[in-house]
Amino acid sequence: MANDEHLSLLRQGISAWNAWREANPTVSPDLRQASLAGFNLHDANLTGANLQEADLTGVQASRVHLFSANLHKARLQDANLQDADLIGANLQLANLQHANLQGALLLLANLEGANLQAADLRRADLREANFARANLDGALMQDADLRGAIALGEPSSVESRS
């Protein structure tokens, strides 16, 4: 369960949240299983946050900072993560169906078993990302950087699609 103090701070708005993060850089926010569907997280500093099994359906999170965040089994359907920093994030078994990840930084991200069906990954940096057993059916990947990406098992296939 999420830390009530962390949830309360986030609900106060991104300015209050980011000010708290700046004053508490060593704290790892605990937002496990939080219900944040439809939230505006644009430009939020969620670096290192634990969002395991959180409901982030339809969030507006362009340019969000999720560097090294734990999003294991998170629900991110229809989320706007355009230009988000997800470097080193754990997205194992996350549902990113129809998510907008255009221009996102997913370098070294773990997307093993993730559902990326119909996700928009155009211009995303996916270098050395792990797509083992990920569902990429209908994903848009034009101009994505896939150097060193790992794609093992079914139904994953890492390739540019129109």
Secondary structure, 3 states (H helix, E strand, C coil): CCCHHHHHHHHCCHHHHHHHHHHCCCCCCECCCCECCCCECCCCECCCCECCCCECCCCECCCCECCCCECCCCECCCCECCCCECCCCECCCCECCCCECCCCECCCCECCCCECCCCECCCCECCCCECCCCECCCCECCCCECCCCECCCCCCCCCCCC
